[in-house]
Amino acid sequence: MPNLTLLDLSHNSLDTITKKNIEDFKTFDEDLMQLNLSGNPFRCRCQLRDFIIWLNDTNLVEGKADLMCRNIAETPVLDVTAHQIKCNKNIGKNRPAMYSQYVTLCIIFAIIGLLALIILFMRRKDIVRFCQQVRQATKDAFDSHQTHYNYSGIQHARRETADSGVASVEV
């Protein structure tokens, strides 16, 4: 971008500046005179380490002393030390071991699932028989406790009660 002298990225909710972004800023370095990054809530973590190093070496950033880390008690970005950032240098080194553990775990679960399906297939007749027995037992229990009410017999019962001399209430 020829003739770009000021790049204003203030108040854009930027929380990190990557190494690629720094390389992009360096390509503009011939014409770019000012870079405004104020008002961005930077998260000072391992990904921001390269930016902090670059920030200490450049005069391109306007108000760089005012840039703050929102995750380290509003500490100025220039005051952040490597100890505060806590970069883990072993990140990614254990990935092949973890990958093989995940594959092994998936194979074990697949074998267990396959064995369960084989057992269900071999015992399918017993399972069907069991379901039929449960259905029959449920039906028998329902039929034995079913009570039939005959409402037409109530009028007949009232008449018999009235004939025997006991008072009855008509509805």
Secondary structure, DSSP 8 states (H G I E B T S, - for coil): -TT--EEE-TTS------HHHHHHHHHTTTT--EEE-TT--B--SGGGHHHHHHHHH-S-EETGGG-EETTTTTEEGGG--HHHHT--TTTTTTHHHHHHHHHHHHHHHHHHHHHHHHHHHHTHHHHHHHHHHHHHHHHHHHHHT-----THHHHHHHHHHHHTT------
